[in-house]
Amino acid sequence: MQVEGYSMWPTLKPKDPVIVRPLNQHSEVPPIGAIIVCIHPHQPSCRVIKRLSAVTDNQLTILGDYPDASTDSRQWGIISRKCLIGEVVALAATPSEQK
């Protein structure tokens, strides 16, 4: 998956390729502070990368690292656990970075 936008700046930059560990409904929720991938709560065809800020029951609070450029739980409110689809586990090196 590739990062779009500046919401996770400076942790992740636009076009950074990330490796995502898929999660399903039976997976343990990543720890608070993990960077996760979710289905956008209002645009189901879109995926968003945010930091997991809080978990209560089956609800998640997700925030971008750069609030001025992020749309997240501050606007959407809490989102359903069902929206969680993966955890970012690494930043992938691009071919030009491997030389």
MOPAC internal coordinates of N, CA, C and O (Angstrom, degrees):
PM7 1SCF
backbone

  N    0.0000 0     0.00 0     0.00 0    0    0    0
  C    1.4457 1     0.00 0     0.00 0    1    0    0
  C    1.5164 1   107.87 1     0.00 0    2    1    0
  O    1.2310 1   120.69 1   -32.61 1    3    2    1
  N    1.3110 1   116.29 1   147.39 1    3    2    1
  C    1.4470 1   120.70 1  -179.03 1    5    3    2
  C    1.5351 1   109.59 1  -115.51 1    6    5    3
  O    1.2310 1   121.02 1   -40.63 1    7    6    5
  N    1.3232 1   115.65 1   139.37 1    7    6    5
  C    1.4514 1   122.05 1  -179.62 1    9    7    6
  C    1.5273 1   109.43 1   -73.53 1   10    9    7
  O    1.2310 1   121.35 1   -42.22 1   11   10    9
  N    1.3201 1   115.03 1   137.78 1   11   10    9
  C    1.4627 1   121.45 1   173.50 1   13   11   10
  C    1.5212 1   107.61 1  -122.78 1   14   13   11
  O    1.2310 1   119.98 1   -39.81 1   15   14   13
  N    1.2859 1   117.65 1   140.19 1   15   14   13
  C    1.4584 1   121.47 1   176.51 1   17   15   14
  C    1.5187 1   113.50 1    80.20 1   18   17   15
  O    1.2310 1   122.04 1    -0.71 1   19   18   17
  N    1.3264 1   113.70 1   179.29 1   19   18   17
  C    1.4705 1   121.05 1  -173.41 1   21   19   18
  C    1.5249 1   113.13 1  -110.45 1   22   21   19
  O    1.2310 1   119.53 1  -166.74 1   23   22   21
  N    1.3034 1   118.50 1    13.26 1   23   22   21
  C    1.4687 1   119.29 1  -174.59 1   25   23   22
  C    1.5244 1   113.19 1   -64.20 1   26   25   23
  O    1.2310 1   119.73 1   155.96 1   27   26   25
  N    1.3257 1   118.12 1   -24.04 1   27   26   25
  C    1.4724 1   120.39 1  -179.66 1   29   27   26
  C    1.5308 1   111.69 1  -105.82 1   30   29   27
  O    1.2310 1   120.15 1  -166.89 1   31   30   29
  N    1.3266 1   117.31 1    13.11 1   31   30   29
  C    1.4537 1   122.49 1   176.33 1   33   31   30
  C    1.5210 1   109.92 1   -62.10 1   34   33   31
  O    1.2310 1   116.90 1   -39.64 1   35   34   33
  N    1.2752 1   123.51 1   140.36 1   35   34   33
  C    1.4601 1   127.70 1     0.58 1   37   35   34
  C    1.5319 1   113.89 1   -91.74 1   38   37   35
  O    1.2310 1   120.29 1  -177.40 1   39   38   37
  N    1.3334 1   117.06 1     2.60 1   39   38   37
  C    1.4616 1   119.92 1  -178.77 1   41   39   38
  C    1.5278 1   111.19 1   -62.52 1   42   41   39
  O    1.2310 1   120.89 1   131.35 1   43   42   41
  N    1.3174 1   115.90 1   -48.65 1   43   42   41
  C    1.4612 1   122.17 1   178.65 1   45   43   42
  C    1.5187 1   108.34 1  -127.88 1   46   45   43
  O    1.2310 1   121.62 1   -40.12 1   47   46   45
  N    1.3284 1   114.50 1   139.88 1   47   46   45
  C    1.4633 1   120.64 1  -179.40 1   49   47   46
  C    1.5343 1   109.82 1  -109.70 1   50   49   47
  O    1.2310 1   120.31 1   -21.60 1   51   50   49
  N    1.3345 1   117.02 1   158.40 1   51   50   49
  C    1.4594 1   118.84 1   176.01 1   53   51   50
  C    1.5313 1   110.99 1   -54.03 1   54   53   51
  O    1.2310 1   120.84 1   -42.43 1   55   54   53
  N    1.3012 1   116.01 1   137.57 1   55   54   53
  C    1.4662 1   126.48 1   179.56 1   57   55   54
  C    1.5211 1   113.37 1    78.16 1   58   57   55
  O    1.2310 1   118.90 1   179.85 1   59   58   57
  N    1.3237 1   119.70 1    -0.15 1   59   58   57
  C    1.4615 1   120.01 1   173.55 1   61   59   58
  C    1.5257 1   108.45 1   -62.61 1   62   61   59
  O    1.2310 1   119.82 1   -50.22 1   63   62   61
  N    1.3256 1   117.95 1   129.78 1   63   62   61
  C    1.4643 1   119.97 1   174.91 1   65   63   62
  C    1.5311 1   109.12 1   -86.93 1   66   65   63
  O    1.2310 1   120.49 1   -50.19 1   67   66   65
  N    1.3118 1   116.67 1   129.81 1   67   66   65
  C    1.4595 1   120.01 1  -179.18 1   69   67   66
  C    1.5288 1   109.95 1  -120.47 1   70   69   67
  O    1.2310 1   121.67 1   -27.91 1   71   70   69
  N    1.3228 1   114.42 1   152.09 1   71   70   69
  C    1.4607 1   120.86 1   175.98 1   73   71   70
  C    1.5239 1   107.09 1   -98.99 1   74   73   71
  O    1.2310 1   121.12 1   -51.30 1   75   74   73
  N    1.3198 1   115.46 1   128.70 1   75   74   73
  C    1.4587 1   121.46 1  -175.22 1   77   75   74
  C    1.5254 1   109.61 1  -116.26 1   78   77   75
  O    1.2310 1   121.38 1   -51.97 1   79   78   77
  N    1.3369 1   114.97 1   128.03 1   79   78   77
  C    1.4704 1   120.69 1   173.94 1   81   79   78
  C    1.5245 1   106.93 1   -87.76 1   82   81   79
  O    1.2310 1   120.52 1   -61.87 1   83   82   81
  N    1.3459 1   116.60 1   118.13 1   83   82   81
  C    1.4635 1   118.71 1  -178.90 1   85   83   82
  C    1.5331 1   111.42 1   -65.89 1   86   85   83
  O    1.2310 1   121.09 1   -34.57 1   87   86   85
  N    1.3099 1   115.52 1   145.43 1   87   86   85
  C    1.4683 1   122.02 1   175.81 1   89   87   86
  C    1.5212 1   107.90 1  -126.23 1   90   89   87
  O    1.2310 1   120.86 1   -27.63 1   91   90   89
  N    1.3043 1   115.96 1   152.37 1   91   90   89
  C    1.4616 1   119.31 1   174.02 1   93   91   90
  C    1.5287 1   108.91 1  -125.49 1   94   93   91
  O    1.2310 1   120.49 1     4.36 1   95   94   93
  N    1.2928 1   116.68 1  -175.64 1   95   94   93
  C    1.4675 1   120.93 1  -175.38 1   97   95   94
  C    1.5240 1   113.11 1   -63.02 1   98   97   95
  O    1.2310 1   120.54 1   159.51 1   99   98   97
  N    1.3339 1   116.57 1   -20.49 1   99   98   97
  C    1.4554 1   120.40 1  -178.55 1  101   99   98
  C    1.5232 1   112.33 1   -96.38 1  102  101   99
  O    1.2310 1   120.15 1   173.22 1  103  102  101
  N    1.3188 1   117.31 1    -6.78 1  103  102  101
  C    1.4630 1   121.35 1   179.72 1  105  103  102
  C    1.5179 1   110.07 1   -72.70 1  106  105  103
  O    1.2310 1   121.32 1   -28.60 1  107  106  105
  N    1.3229 1   115.08 1   151.40 1  107  106  105
  C    1.4549 1   119.59 1   173.93 1  109  107  106
  C    1.5330 1   108.85 1   -69.45 1  110  109  107
  O    1.2310 1   120.56 1   -38.83 1  111  110  109
  N    1.3070 1   116.53 1   141.17 1  111  110  109
  C    1.4607 1   120.26 1   178.16 1  113  111  110
  C    1.5277 1   108.02 1   -69.37 1  114  113  111
  O    1.2310 1   119.81 1   -44.93 1  115  114  113
  N    1.3289 1   117.97 1   135.07 1  115  114  113
  C    1.4760 1   120.75 1   178.58 1  117  115  114
  C    1.5316 1   110.56 1   -58.09 1  118  117  115
  O    1.2310 1   120.57 1   -19.31 1  119  118  117
  N    1.3219 1   116.52 1   160.69 1  119  118  117
  C    1.4642 1   119.36 1  -179.24 1  121  119  118
  C    1.5264 1   112.17 1   -68.70 1  122  121  119
  O    1.2310 1   121.14 1   -23.64 1  123  122  121
  N    1.3194 1   115.42 1   156.36 1  123  122  121
  C    1.4615 1   120.71 1   175.32 1  125  123  122
  C    1.5272 1   108.09 1   -56.72 1  126  125  123
  O    1.2310 1   120.76 1   -46.21 1  127  126  125
  N    1.3110 1   116.14 1   133.79 1  127  126  125
  C    1.4591 1   121.42 1  -177.62 1  129  127  126
  C    1.5227 1   112.91 1   100.45 1  130  129  127
  O    1.2310 1   120.14 1   166.06 1  131  130  129
  N    1.3335 1   117.33 1   -13.94 1  131  130  129
  C    1.4711 1   120.39 1   178.48 1  133  131  130
  C    1.5267 1   109.60 1   -68.46 1  134  133  131
  O    1.2310 1   121.13 1   -28.58 1  135  134  133
  N    1.3105 1   115.45 1   151.42 1  135  134  133
  C    1.4650 1   120.71 1   173.73 1  137  135  134
  C    1.5200 1   106.77 1   -92.51 1  138  137  135
  O    1.2310 1   121.08 1   -54.08 1  139  138  137
  N    1.3082 1   115.54 1   125.92 1  139  138  137
  C    1.4588 1   120.13 1  -173.07 1  141  139  138
  C    1.5273 1   110.88 1  -126.11 1  142  141  139
  O    1.2310 1   122.10 1   -16.44 1  143  142  141
  N    1.3279 1   113.58 1   163.56 1  143  142  141
  C    1.4654 1   121.19 1   175.37 1  145  143  142
  C    1.5281 1   106.75 1  -114.41 1  146  145  143
  O    1.2310 1   121.30 1   -49.40 1  147  146  145
  N    1.3120 1   115.11 1   130.60 1  147  146  145
  C    1.4723 1   121.01 1  -179.25 1  149  147  146
  C    1.5207 1   110.14 1  -131.66 1  150  149  147
  O    1.2310 1   121.78 1   -22.26 1  151  150  149
  N    1.2883 1   114.19 1   157.74 1  151  150  149
  C    1.4574 1   120.53 1   168.08 1  153  151  150
  C    1.5258 1   106.88 1   -73.44 1  154  153  151
  O    1.2310 1   120.53 1   -47.65 1  155  154  153
  N    1.3169 1   116.59 1   132.35 1  155  154  153
  C    1.4603 1   120.39 1   178.00 1  157  155  154
  C    1.5299 1   108.06 1   -59.00 1  158  157  155
  O    1.2310 1   119.90 1   -52.15 1  159  158  157
  N    1.3387 1   117.79 1   127.85 1  159  158  157
  C    1.4669 1   119.03 1  -174.15 1  161  159  158
  C    1.5299 1   114.74 1   -65.88 1  162  161  159
  O    1.2310 1   119.91 1   160.94 1  163  162  161
  N    1.3255 1   117.78 1   -19.06 1  163  162  161
  C    1.4635 1   120.17 1  -179.41 1  165  163  162
  C    1.5257 1   113.23 1  -115.24 1  166  165  163
  O    1.2310 1   120.54 1   172.07 1  167  166  165
  N    1.3299 1   116.58 1    -7.93 1  167  166  165
  C    1.4639 1   121.09 1   178.55 1  169  167  166
  C    1.5254 1   107.31 1  -135.63 1  170  169  167
  O    1.2310 1   119.62 1   -98.57 1  171  170  169
  N    1.3161 1   118.32 1    81.43 1  171  170  169
  C    1.4700 1   121.91 1  -171.88 1  173  171  170
  C    1.5300 1   115.59 1   -56.21 1  174  173  171
  O    1.2310 1   119.81 1   161.47 1  175  174  173
  N    1.3269 1   117.97 1   -18.53 1  175  174  173
  C    1.4659 1   118.36 1   178.97 1  177  175  174
  C    1.5359 1   111.45 1   -83.60 1  178  177  175
  O    1.2310 1   119.49 1   173.13 1  179  178  177
  N    1.3153 1   118.58 1    -6.87 1  179  178  177
  C    1.4687 1   123.19 1  -178.63 1  181  179  178
  C    1.5242 1   111.34 1  -102.61 1  182  181  179
  O    1.2310 1   121.18 1   -31.47 1  183  182  181
  N    1.3193 1   115.35 1   148.53 1  183  182  181
  C    1.4654 1   122.33 1   174.62 1  185  183  182
  C    1.5172 1   107.62 1  -113.05 1  186  185  183
  O    1.2310 1   120.82 1   -34.37 1  187  186  185
  N    1.3408 1   116.05 1   145.63 1  187  186  185
  C    1.4590 1   120.64 1   178.38 1  189  187  186
  C    1.5280 1   108.91 1  -127.73 1  190  189  187
  O    1.2310 1   121.52 1   -33.14 1  191  190  189
  N    1.3274 1   114.69 1   146.86 1  191  190  189
  C    1.4580 1   121.75 1   175.57 1  193  191  190
  C    1.5193 1   107.11 1  -111.29 1  194  193  191
  O    1.2310 1   120.74 1   -59.16 1  195  194  193
  N    1.3291 1   116.18 1   120.84 1  195  194  193
  C    1.4686 1   121.68 1  -178.39 1  197  195  194
  C    1.5250 1   109.27 1  -144.94 1  198  197  195
  O    1.2310 1   121.64 1    -7.59 1  199  198  197
  N    1.3192 1   114.46 1   172.41 1  199  198  197
  C    1.4592 1   119.78 1   176.46 1  201  199  198
  C    1.5324 1   108.98 1   -96.29 1  202  201  199
  O    1.2310 1   121.39 1   -45.18 1  203  202  201
  N    1.3322 1   114.94 1   134.82 1  203  202  201
  C    1.4613 1   120.24 1   178.01 1  205  203  202
  C    1.5190 1   108.50 1   -74.19 1  206  205  203
  O    1.2310 1   120.96 1   -60.87 1  207  206  205
  N    1.3237 1   115.78 1   119.13 1  207  206  205
  C    1.4583 1   121.02 1  -175.02 1  209  207  206
  C    1.5250 1   113.01 1  -102.18 1  210  209  207
  O    1.2310 1   120.46 1   145.91 1  211  210  209
  N    1.3247 1   116.73 1   -34.09 1  211  210  209
  C    1.4636 1   119.88 1  -179.50 1  213  211  210
  C    1.5244 1   109.13 1  -159.38 1  214  213  211
  O    1.2310 1   121.62 1   -26.71 1  215  214  213
  N    1.3231 1   114.50 1   153.29 1  215  214  213
  C    1.4622 1   121.39 1   177.11 1  217  215  214
  C    1.5240 1   107.22 1  -134.41 1  218  217  215
  O    1.2310 1   120.69 1   -54.74 1  219  218  217
  N    1.3191 1   116.30 1   125.26 1  219  218  217
  C    1.4549 1   120.83 1   173.98 1  221  219  218
  C    1.5220 1   107.34 1  -134.39 1  222  221  219
  O    1.2310 1   121.21 1   -54.20 1  223  222  221
  N    1.3181 1   115.30 1   125.80 1  223  222  221
  C    1.4650 1   121.30 1  -174.91 1  225  223  222
  C    1.5323 1   108.61 1    48.63 1  226  225  223
  O    1.2310 1   119.86 1    61.39 1  227  226  225
  N    1.2940 1   117.88 1  -118.61 1  227  226  225
  C    1.4690 1   121.30 1   179.11 1  229  227  226
  C    1.5132 1   111.43 1  -110.25 1  230  229  227
  O    1.2310 1   120.85 1  -146.63 1  231  230  229
  N    1.3271 1   115.97 1    33.37 1  231  230  229
  C    1.4552 1   121.57 1  -178.98 1  233  231  230
  C    1.5245 1   109.48 1  -121.72 1  234  233  231
  O    1.2310 1   121.07 1   -37.48 1  235  234  233
  N    1.3250 1   115.56 1   142.52 1  235  234  233
  C    1.4616 1   121.37 1  -178.32 1  237  235  234
  C    1.5220 1   110.37 1  -120.17 1  238  237  235
  O    1.2310 1   121.16 1   -37.06 1  239  238  237
  N    1.3120 1   115.39 1   142.94 1  239  238  237
  C    1.4565 1   121.38 1   168.79 1  241  239  238
  C    1.5139 1   106.11 1  -109.15 1  242  241  239
  O    1.2310 1   120.62 1   -56.10 1  243  242  241
  N    1.3277 1   116.43 1   123.90 1  243  242  241
  C    1.4623 1   120.58 1  -177.74 1  245  243  242
  C    1.5205 1   109.25 1  -124.96 1  246  245  243
  O    1.2310 1   121.16 1   -40.14 1  247  246  245
  N    1.3320 1   115.38 1   139.86 1  247  246  245
  C    1.4605 1   121.34 1  -177.04 1  249  247  246
  C    1.5161 1   110.34 1  -135.15 1  250  249  247
  O    1.2310 1   120.90 1   -31.65 1  251  250  249
  N    1.3198 1   115.89 1   148.35 1  251  250  249
  C    1.4532 1   120.87 1   171.33 1  253  251  250
  C    1.5171 1   109.36 1   -81.80 1  254  253  251
  O    1.2310 1   120.54 1   -22.17 1  255  254  253
  N    1.3238 1   116.57 1   157.83 1  255  254  253
  C    1.4659 1   120.30 1   178.81 1  257  255  254
  C    1.5269 1   112.01 1   -77.35 1  258  257  255
  O    1.2310 1   120.36 1   160.72 1  259  258  257
  N    1.3182 1   116.91 1   -19.28 1  259  258  257
  C    1.4629 1   121.32 1  -177.95 1  261  259  258
  C    1.5358 1   107.45 1  -119.49 1  262  261  259
  O    1.2310 1   120.46 1   -92.33 1  263  262  261
  N    1.3360 1   116.73 1    87.67 1  263  262  261
  C    1.4668 1   120.60 1  -172.13 1  265  263  262
  C    1.5210 1   114.76 1   -54.07 1  266  265  263
  O    1.2310 1   119.88 1   145.88 1  267  266  265
  N    1.3379 1   117.83 1   -34.12 1  267  266  265
  C    1.4640 1   119.07 1  -178.62 1  269  267  266
  C    1.5278 1   112.78 1   -66.14 1  270  269  267
  O    1.2310 1   120.26 1   158.55 1  271  270  269
  N    1.3249 1   117.10 1   -21.45 1  271  270  269
  C    1.4668 1   120.48 1  -178.10 1  273  271  270
  C    1.5244 1   112.34 1  -115.31 1  274  273  271
  O    1.2310 1   120.17 1  -169.11 1  275  274  273
  N    1.3038 1   117.27 1    10.89 1  275  274  273
  C    1.4603 1   119.66 1  -173.47 1  277  275  274
  C    1.5247 1   112.43 1  -114.46 1  278  277  275
  O    1.2310 1   121.47 1   -42.56 1  279  278  277
  N    1.3057 1   114.79 1   137.44 1  279  278  277
  C    1.4545 1   122.30 1   166.81 1  281  279  278
  C    1.5207 1   105.34 1  -108.78 1  282  281  279
  O    1.2310 1   120.41 1   -55.18 1  283  282  281
  N    1.3040 1   116.83 1   124.82 1  283  282  281
  C    1.4630 1   119.76 1  -171.30 1  285  283  282
  C    1.5227 1   110.08 1  -158.37 1  286  285  283
  O    1.2310 1   120.06 1    28.02 1  287  286  285
  N    1.3115 1   117.50 1  -151.98 1  287  286  285
  C    1.4717 1   120.42 1  -176.22 1  289  287  286
  C    1.5190 1   113.11 1   -63.12 1  290  289  287
  O    1.2310 1   119.79 1   162.43 1  291  290  289
  N    1.3095 1   118.01 1   -17.57 1  291  290  289
  C    1.4655 1   118.37 1   175.90 1  293  291  290
  C    1.5289 1   110.71 1   -65.67 1  294  293  291
  O    1.2310 1   120.63 1   150.43 1  295  294  293
  N    1.3456 1   116.40 1   -29.57 1  295  294  293
  C    1.4637 1   120.49 1   177.09 1  297  295  294
  C    1.5400 1   110.99 1   -99.66 1  298  297  295
  O    1.2310 1   120.26 1   140.84 1  299  298  297
  N    1.3244 1   117.11 1   -39.16 1  299  298  297
  C    1.4613 1   121.57 1  -173.46 1  301  299  298
  C    1.5194 1   113.29 1   -86.61 1  302  301  299
  O    1.2310 1   120.50 1   159.15 1  303  302  301
  N    1.3373 1   116.65 1   -20.85 1  303  302  301
  C    1.4550 1   119.74 1  -170.16 1  305  303  302
  C    1.5149 1   109.57 1    81.20 1  306  305  303
  O    1.2310 1   120.76 1    12.51 1  307  306  305
  N    1.3092 1   116.15 1  -167.49 1  307  306  305
  C    1.4585 1   119.34 1   179.24 1  309  307  306
  C    1.5249 1   108.39 1   -71.70 1  310  309  307
  O    1.2310 1   121.70 1   -26.17 1  311  310  309
  N    1.3312 1   114.36 1   153.83 1  311  310  309
  C    1.4622 1   118.47 1  -179.81 1  313  311  310
  C    1.5262 1   108.81 1  -120.43 1  314  313  311
  O    1.2310 1   121.08 1   -21.12 1  315  314  313
  N    1.2898 1   115.54 1   158.88 1  315  314  313
  C    1.4602 1   121.13 1  -178.19 1  317  315  314
  C    1.5253 1   111.34 1   -70.01 1  318  317  315
  O    1.2310 1   121.32 1   -36.05 1  319  318  317
  N    1.3060 1   115.08 1   143.95 1  319  318  317
  C    1.4714 1   121.93 1   173.40 1  321  319  318
  C    1.5256 1   110.14 1   -55.71 1  322  321  319
  O    1.2310 1   120.19 1   152.03 1  323  322  321
  N    1.3141 1   117.24 1   -27.97 1  323  322  321
  C    1.4639 1   121.89 1  -179.36 1  325  323  322
  C    1.5246 1   111.81 1   -64.10 1  326  325  323
  O    1.2310 1   119.77 1   160.43 1  327  326  325
  N    1.3342 1   118.04 1   -19.57 1  327  326  325
  C    1.4682 1   121.52 1   178.75 1  329  327  326
  C    1.5223 1   112.46 1   -77.66 1  330  329  327
  O    1.2310 1   119.85 1   161.96 1  331  330  329
  N    1.3213 1   117.89 1   -18.04 1  331  330  329
  C    1.4642 1   121.40 1  -177.78 1  333  331  330
  C    1.5263 1   109.96 1   -71.49 1  334  333  331
  O    1.2310 1   120.67 1   -55.92 1  335  334  333
  N    1.3383 1   116.33 1   124.08 1  335  334  333
  C    1.4658 1   119.24 1  -179.55 1  337  335  334
  C    1.5180 1   113.69 1  -122.59 1  338  337  335
  O    1.2310 1   119.35 1   169.39 1  339  338  337
  N    1.3392 1   118.85 1   -10.61 1  339  338  337
  C    1.4621 1   118.30 1   179.07 1  341  339  338
  C    1.5106 1   112.79 1  -177.14 1  342  341  339
  O    1.2310 1   121.79 1   -10.52 1  343  342  341
  N    1.3268 1   114.18 1   169.48 1  343  342  341
  C    1.4625 1   121.86 1   176.80 1  345  343  342
  C    1.5227 1   108.21 1  -122.45 1  346  345  343
  O    1.2310 1   120.45 1   -47.99 1  347  346  345
  N    1.3096 1   116.75 1   132.01 1  347  346  345
  C    1.4612 1   120.87 1   175.92 1  349  347  346
  C    1.5253 1   107.41 1   -73.19 1  350  349  347
  O    1.2310 1   120.94 1   -58.73 1  351  350  349
  N    1.3281 1   115.81 1   121.27 1  351  350  349
  C    1.4659 1   119.96 1  -176.42 1  353  351  350
  C    1.5215 1   112.44 1  -109.12 1  354  353  351
  O    1.2310 1   119.99 1   163.58 1  355  354  353
  N    1.3265 1   117.62 1   -16.42 1  355  354  353
  C    1.4664 1   118.91 1  -179.43 1  357  355  354
  C    1.5133 1   110.22 1  -165.04 1  358  357  355
  O    1.2310 1   122.33 1   -23.40 1  359  358  357
  N    1.3032 1   113.13 1   156.60 1  359  358  357
  C    1.4581 1   120.84 1   171.24 1  361  359  358
  C    1.5243 1   105.24 1   -95.04 1  362  361  359
  O    1.2310 1   120.07 1   -58.20 1  363  362  361
  N    1.3087 1   117.47 1   121.80 1  363  362  361
  C    1.4639 1   121.48 1  -178.13 1  365  363  362
  C    1.5218 1   109.96 1   -79.97 1  366  365  363
  O    1.2310 1   120.72 1   -37.47 1  367  366  365
  N    1.2946 1   116.23 1   142.53 1  367  366  365
  C    1.4579 1   121.22 1   176.00 1  369  367  366
  C    1.5178 1   108.70 1   -80.48 1  370  369  367
  O    1.2310 1   120.87 1   -41.25 1  371  370  369
  N    1.3087 1   115.94 1   138.75 1  371  370  369
  C    1.4492 1   119.68 1   174.59 1  373  371  370
  C    1.5256 1   108.19 1   -82.62 1  374  373  371
  O    1.2310 1   119.28 1   -20.76 1  375  374  373
  N    1.3355 1   118.98 1   159.24 1  375  374  373
  C    1.4696 1   120.52 1  -178.46 1  377  375  374
  C    1.5298 1   112.98 1   -53.31 1  378  377  375
  O    1.2310 1   119.48 1   143.47 1  379  378  377
  N    1.3150 1   118.59 1   -36.53 1  379  378  377
  C    1.4642 1   119.90 1  -178.53 1  381  379  378
  C    1.5235 1   111.66 1   -70.62 1  382  381  379
  O    1.2310 1   119.80 1   156.58 1  383  382  381
  N    1.3318 1   117.98 1   -23.42 1  383  382  381
  C    1.4616 1   121.63 1   179.25 1  385  383  382
  C    1.5241 1   112.41 1   -83.25 1  386  385  383
  O    1.2310 1   119.71 1   165.40 1  387  386  385
  N    1.3355 1   118.17 1   -14.60 1  387  386  385
  C    1.4597 1   121.76 1  -176.67 1  389  387  386
  C    1.5155 1   112.46 1   -85.07 1  390  389  387
  O    1.2310 1   119.77 1   172.52 1  391  390  389
  N    1.3272 1   118.05 1    -7.48 1  391  390  389
  C    1.4657 1   119.97 1  -177.01 1  393  391  390
  C    1.5032 1   110.84 1   -73.45 1  394  393  391
  O    1.2310 1   120.10 1   180.00 1  395  394  393

